[in-house]
Amino acid sequence: MYELWEAGDFDGARDIHYRLHPLVDLLFVETNPAPAKWVLHQQGRIASPHVRPPLTSPTDAGLSKIRALLAEGGDLTQQIGAAQ
């Protein structure tokens, strides 16, 4: 997004900005950082999705929302994973 902006491709940068919204939204489905840790664990980037009390792991309803938001932002999820 930054590189597109710097290159003057404002429409391209804006497109990525709006396509990132589902991925940003998933961070706040339940108490952060539990959703982010769950996603990172699913991608094999961290060993455990564990969060320390008083935080809790995402609920089944939360995981359903997280999965839906991941599907909505899916192509960017794949690009982010490939860039690492």
N, CA, C and O of each residue as an XYZ file, in Angstrom:
336
protein
N       0.837     -1.177      0.000
C       0.000      0.000      0.000
C       0.888      1.249      0.000
O       0.655      2.187     -0.762
N       1.893      1.247      0.851
C       2.795      2.400      0.917
C       3.532      2.606     -0.401
O       3.654      3.728     -0.892
N       4.023      1.495     -0.968
C       4.768      1.601     -2.222
C       3.886      2.137     -3.347
O       4.338      2.934     -4.170
N       2.637      1.702     -3.381
C       1.722      2.232     -4.390
C       1.486      3.729     -4.177
O       1.474      4.510     -5.128
N       1.299      4.109     -2.917
C       1.084      5.524     -2.598
C       2.290      6.353     -3.036
O       2.136      7.388     -3.684
N       3.469      5.901     -2.685
C       4.693      6.617     -3.054
C       4.865      6.715     -4.566
O       5.407      7.697     -5.072
N       4.404      5.697     -5.283
C       4.520      5.699     -6.739
C       3.417      6.532     -7.401
O       3.381      6.661     -8.625
N       2.526      7.091     -6.591
C       1.456      7.919     -7.132
C       0.214      7.138     -7.535
O      -0.717      7.706     -8.106
N       0.192      5.844     -7.244
C      -0.979      5.028     -7.568
C      -1.952      5.075     -6.388
O      -2.091      4.108     -5.639
N      -2.617      6.215     -6.243
C      -3.499      6.437     -5.100
C      -4.712      5.513     -5.133
O      -5.177      5.067     -4.084
N      -5.221      5.225     -6.315
C      -6.359      4.313     -6.413
C      -5.959      2.912     -5.963
O      -6.714      2.250     -5.252
N      -4.793      2.464     -6.368
C      -4.307      1.141     -5.952
C      -4.078      1.069     -4.450
O      -4.430      0.074     -3.816
N      -3.490      2.114     -3.878
C      -3.271      2.159     -2.435
C      -4.597      2.168     -1.685
O      -4.751      1.494     -0.666
N      -5.549      2.937     -2.199
C      -6.874      3.005     -1.563
C      -7.569      1.653     -1.631
O      -8.238      1.255     -0.677
N      -7.421      0.945     -2.740
C      -8.018     -0.374     -2.887
C      -7.485     -1.325     -1.816
O      -8.260     -2.027     -1.166
N      -6.183     -1.347     -1.636
C      -5.602     -2.206     -0.598
C      -6.086     -1.775      0.775
O      -6.403     -2.625      1.607
N      -6.148     -0.488      1.030
C      -6.633      0.026      2.320
C      -8.009     -0.547      2.640
O      -8.228     -1.060      3.738
N      -8.927     -0.465      1.699
C     -10.283     -0.948      1.951
C     -10.361     -2.471      1.993
O     -11.199     -3.031      2.701
N      -9.499     -3.140      1.244
C      -9.480     -4.602      1.288
C      -8.912     -5.111      2.603
O      -9.179     -6.250      2.984
N      -8.139     -4.300      3.299
C      -7.592     -4.693      4.607
C      -8.621     -4.609      5.729
O      -8.429     -5.216      6.783
N      -9.703     -3.873      5.526
C     -10.690     -3.685      6.593
C     -11.163     -4.983      7.238
O     -11.217     -5.041      8.466
N     -11.511     -6.032      6.484
C     -11.949     -7.258      7.155
C     -10.875     -7.841      8.068
O     -11.182     -8.392      9.125
N      -9.615     -7.716      7.656
C      -8.531     -8.263      8.474
C      -8.301     -7.427      9.724
O      -7.952     -7.969     10.772
N      -8.486     -6.138      9.631
C      -8.384     -5.275     10.804
C      -9.566     -5.534     11.728
O      -9.407     -5.603     12.947
N     -10.750     -5.676     11.144
C     -11.946     -5.918     11.944
C     -11.844     -7.203     12.754
O     -12.354     -7.269     13.872
N     -11.188     -8.233     12.203
C     -11.114     -9.494     12.940
C     -10.323     -9.355     14.238
O     -10.532    -10.126     15.175
N      -9.414     -8.377     14.304
C      -8.644     -8.173     15.532
C      -9.525     -7.791     16.707
O      -9.143     -7.980     17.862
N     -10.702     -7.255     16.416
C     -11.549     -6.740     17.482
C     -12.858     -7.509     17.615
O     -13.801     -7.020     18.238
N     -12.928     -8.714     17.034
C     -14.109     -9.552     17.195
C     -14.297     -9.858     18.679
O     -15.414     -9.826     19.196
N     -13.204    -10.151     19.342
C     -13.187    -10.376     20.788
C     -11.942     -9.681     21.324
O     -11.205     -9.042     20.573
N     -11.718     -9.811     22.609
C     -10.624     -9.074     23.239
C      -9.291     -9.350     22.546
O      -8.844    -10.492     22.445
N      -8.678     -8.280     22.077
C      -7.375     -8.349     21.446
C      -6.344     -8.657     22.534
O      -6.466     -8.090     23.620
N      -5.366     -9.489     22.330
C      -4.820    -10.027     21.089
C      -5.277    -11.442     20.753
O      -4.696    -12.065     19.864
N      -6.295    -11.973     21.428
C      -6.701    -13.361     21.207
C      -6.995    -13.681     19.736
O      -6.504    -14.695     19.240
N      -7.775    -12.860     19.016
C      -8.013    -13.194     17.599
C      -6.732    -13.187     16.763
O      -6.539    -14.058     15.915
N      -5.874    -12.223     16.997
C      -4.618    -12.139     16.228
C      -3.742    -13.352     16.511
O      -3.163    -13.925     15.589
N      -3.640    -13.748     17.782
C      -2.817    -14.908     18.120
C      -3.400    -16.177     17.516
O      -2.656    -17.053     17.075
N      -4.723    -16.282     17.492
C      -5.351    -17.460     16.895
C      -5.001    -17.547     15.408
O      -4.637    -18.614     14.914
N      -5.113    -16.420     14.698
C      -4.796    -16.400     13.265
C      -3.320    -16.733     13.036
O      -2.998    -17.545     12.169
N      -2.436    -16.122     13.797
C      -1.003    -16.398     13.644
C      -0.683    -17.859     13.918
O       0.159    -18.449     13.241
N      -1.349    -18.446     14.908
C      -1.155    -19.867     15.198
C      -1.661    -20.729     14.040
O      -1.007    -21.702     13.663
N      -2.819    -20.382     13.473
C      -3.362    -21.122     12.343
C      -2.432    -21.071     11.136
O      -2.365    -22.023     10.359
N      -1.719    -19.970     10.981
C      -0.777    -19.817      9.869
C       0.575    -20.449     10.166
O       1.456    -20.451      9.305
N       0.754    -20.986     11.372
C       2.015    -21.612     11.741
C       3.107    -20.614     12.092
O       4.285    -20.970     12.109
N       2.736    -19.379     12.370
C       3.723    -18.332     12.664
C       4.106    -18.274     14.136
O       5.190    -17.802     14.479
N       3.219    -18.755     15.010
C       3.537    -18.832     16.438
C       3.149    -20.221     16.928
O       2.296    -20.882     16.337
N       3.784    -20.657     18.014
C       3.576    -22.020     18.502
C       2.236    -22.222     19.196
O       1.703    -23.331     19.188
N       1.687    -21.182     19.790
C       0.470    -21.343     20.577
C      -0.409    -20.095     20.487
O       0.100    -18.976     20.423
N      -1.727    -20.290     20.483
C      -2.634    -19.146     20.506
C      -2.971    -18.701     21.936
O      -3.838    -17.850     22.134
N      -2.293    -19.270     22.918
C      -2.598    -19.008     24.333
C      -2.499    -17.511     24.664
O      -1.579    -16.820     24.227
N      -3.468    -17.039     25.444
C      -3.427    -15.694     26.010
C      -3.499    -15.820     27.524
O      -4.159    -16.718     28.047
N      -2.825    -14.924     28.226
C      -2.790    -14.975     29.687
C      -4.073    -14.399     30.281
O      -4.662    -13.469     29.731
N      -4.497    -14.969     31.418
C      -5.652    -14.407     32.125
C      -5.376    -12.965     32.515
O      -4.232    -12.624     32.816
N      -6.359    -12.134     32.520
C      -7.786    -12.438     32.458
C      -8.323    -12.561     31.038
O      -9.531    -12.718     30.861
N      -7.470    -12.495     30.022
C      -7.943    -12.676     28.643
C      -8.335    -14.127     28.422
O      -7.865    -15.019     29.128
N      -9.188    -14.358     27.450
C      -9.610    -15.710     27.113
C      -9.470    -15.924     25.620
O      -9.421    -14.976     24.837
N      -9.408    -17.180     25.247
C      -9.362    -17.533     23.829
C     -10.683    -17.154     23.176
O     -11.695    -17.023     23.865
N     -10.691    -16.976     21.869
C     -11.950    -16.651     21.188
C     -12.999    -17.745     21.402
O     -12.684    -18.935     21.439
N     -14.234    -17.315     21.540
C     -15.354    -18.242     21.671
C     -15.656    -18.875     20.323
O     -15.117    -18.452     19.301
N     -16.512    -19.882     20.315
C     -16.917    -20.500     19.049
C     -17.580    -19.474     18.128
O     -17.333    -19.461     16.923
N     -18.423    -18.615     18.709
C     -19.081    -17.565     17.903
C     -18.035    -16.592     17.355
O     -18.122    -16.163     16.204
N     -17.054    -16.248     18.177
C     -15.982    -15.357     17.734
C     -15.161    -15.985     16.629
O     -14.812    -15.319     15.654
N     -14.845    -17.279     16.776
C     -14.074    -17.971     15.735
C     -14.842    -18.012     14.421
O     -14.247    -17.911     13.348
N     -16.135    -18.157     14.500
C     -16.954    -18.143     13.285
C     -16.836    -16.795     12.580
O     -16.690    -16.744     11.358
N     -16.899    -15.707     13.341
C     -16.747    -14.363     12.763
C     -15.340    -14.166     12.208
O     -15.165    -13.595     11.132
N     -14.343    -14.640     12.947
C     -12.952    -14.505     12.506
C     -12.752    -15.234     11.181
O     -12.146    -14.695     10.255
N     -13.262    -16.454     11.094
C     -13.129    -17.223      9.848
C     -13.820    -16.517      8.684
O     -13.296    -16.492      7.570
N     -14.982    -15.950      8.939
C     -15.707    -15.227      7.875
C     -14.917    -14.009      7.417
O     -14.834    -13.742      6.218
N     -14.337    -13.268      8.355
C     -13.547    -12.089      7.988
C     -12.265    -12.489      7.270
O     -11.830    -11.793      6.351
N     -11.653    -13.599      7.673
C     -10.471    -14.092      6.955
C     -10.833    -14.456      5.519
O     -10.079    -14.165      4.590
N     -11.976    -15.086      5.343
C     -12.413    -15.440      3.987
C     -12.653    -14.184      3.154
O     -12.317    -14.141      1.971
N     -13.237    -13.162      3.781
C     -13.512    -11.914      3.069
C     -12.224    -11.211      2.647
O     -12.166    -10.626      1.566
N     -11.204    -11.261      3.480
C      -9.928    -10.628      3.152
C      -8.902    -11.635      2.673
O      -7.700    -11.374      2.734
N      -9.362    -12.778      2.200
C      -8.519    -13.929      1.896
C      -7.329    -13.684      1.001
O      -6.226    -14.129      1.317
N      -7.515    -12.984     -0.117
C      -6.386    -12.814     -1.015
C      -5.277    -12.013     -0.358
O      -4.100    -12.275     -0.607
N      -5.626    -11.048      0.471
C      -4.597    -10.285      1.173
C      -3.929    -11.120      2.251
O      -2.735    -10.967      2.507
N      -4.692    -12.001      2.884
C      -4.114    -12.906      3.883
C      -3.012    -13.745      3.240
O      -1.949    -13.941      3.829
N      -3.268    -14.230      2.044
C      -2.277    -15.037      1.339
C      -1.061    -14.197      0.945
O       0.076    -14.654      1.062
N      -1.302    -12.971      0.481
C      -0.200    -12.088      0.088
C       0.672    -11.729      1.277
O       1.898    -11.698      1.171
N       0.032    -11.457      2.420
C       0.782    -11.104      3.623
C       1.631    -12.286      4.045
O       2.796    -12.116      4.406
N       1.059    -13.492      4.003
C       1.817    -14.678      4.374
C       2.993    -14.915      3.449
O       4.058    -15.336      3.902
N       2.822    -14.653      2.157
C       3.892    -14.866      1.182
C       4.996    -13.841      1.315
O       6.147    -14.122      0.981
N       4.660    -12.649      1.800
C       5.649    -11.574      1.900
C       6.611    -11.798      3.062
O       7.689    -11.205      3.097
N       6.236    -12.632      3.995
C       7.058    -12.820      5.183
C       8.209    -13.706      4.885
O       9.020    -13.983      5.769
